[in-house]
Amino acid sequence: TNGDKWHKAERTSGKFCRQFKLPVNADMENITTQLEDGELKISVKRMAHERKQSKVIDIIEQGRSSDDVKTIKATA
């Protein structure tokens, strides 16, 4: 949650099951857990953002007459 921490307190006895939806950038290979004094701590790191490379594309602009054609380079 954009740097925010999430905390939930529950006090029950016996077995329990809890499921969480993780964000798409969660690093599933580096999840750590710690159980101490009945408190379970789960840490999920985020994967580094991949920087997409820029791509140059041609934009063809055609005017009213067929002779009026311009090609423009644009970065996407």
C-alpha positions as CSV (number, residue, x, y, z in Angstrom):
1,T,0.0,0.0,0.0
2,N,2.5,2.6,-1.1
3,G,4.8,2.4,1.9
4,D,2.0,2.1,4.4
5,K,2.0,-0.7,6.9
6,W,-1.0,-2.9,7.5
7,H,-1.7,-4.3,10.9
8,K,-4.4,-6.6,12.1
9,A,-4.8,-7.9,15.6
10,E,-6.7,-11.2,16.3
11,R,-6.8,-13.2,19.5
12,T,-8.2,-16.7,18.9
13,S,-7.2,-20.2,20.0
14,G,-6.9,-23.3,17.8
15,K,-6.2,-23.5,14.1
16,F,-7.0,-20.7,11.8
17,C,-6.7,-19.9,8.1
18,R,-6.2,-16.4,6.6
19,Q,-5.7,-15.5,2.9
20,F,-4.4,-12.2,1.5
21,K,-4.4,-10.8,-2.0
22,L,-1.0,-9.6,-2.9
23,P,-0.2,-6.8,-5.4
24,V,1.2,-7.9,-8.8
25,N,4.6,-6.5,-7.9
26,A,5.0,-8.7,-4.8
27,D,8.2,-10.7,-4.9
28,M,6.8,-14.2,-4.3
29,E,10.3,-15.7,-3.9
30,N,11.3,-13.4,-1.0
31,I,8.5,-13.7,1.5
32,T,9.7,-14.0,5.1
33,T,7.8,-15.0,8.3
34,Q,8.5,-14.8,12.0
35,L,6.4,-16.3,14.8
36,E,7.2,-15.0,18.2
37,D,5.1,-15.1,21.4
38,G,2.0,-16.1,19.4
39,E,2.5,-13.1,17.0
40,L,3.0,-13.9,13.3
41,K,4.8,-11.3,11.2
42,I,4.8,-11.7,7.4
43,S,7.0,-9.5,5.2
44,V,6.6,-9.3,1.5
45,K,9.1,-7.3,-0.5
46,R,8.2,-5.5,-3.8
47,M,10.0,-6.3,-7.0
48,A,11.9,-3.5,-8.7
49,H,10.0,-1.7,-11.3
50,E,11.2,-2.6,-14.8
51,R,11.9,0.5,-16.9
52,K,10.5,0.1,-20.3
53,Q,12.7,1.3,-23.1
54,S,11.5,4.0,-25.3
55,K,10.5,3.2,-28.9
56,V,10.4,5.6,-31.8
57,I,7.4,5.3,-34.0
58,D,6.4,6.9,-37.3
59,I,3.2,8.9,-37.5
60,I,2.0,9.5,-41.0
61,E,-0.2,12.6,-41.4
62,Q,-2.1,12.9,-44.6
63,G,-3.6,16.2,-45.7
64,R,-6.5,16.8,-47.9
65,S,-4.7,16.1,-51.1
66,S,-2.8,12.9,-51.7
67,D,0.4,15.0,-52.3
68,D,0.2,16.5,-48.8
69,V,1.8,13.7,-46.6
70,K,4.1,14.3,-43.6
71,T,6.0,11.7,-41.5
72,I,6.6,12.6,-37.9
73,K,8.8,10.7,-35.5
74,A,7.4,10.3,-32.0
75,T,8.7,8.5,-28.9
76,A,6.4,6.1,-27.1
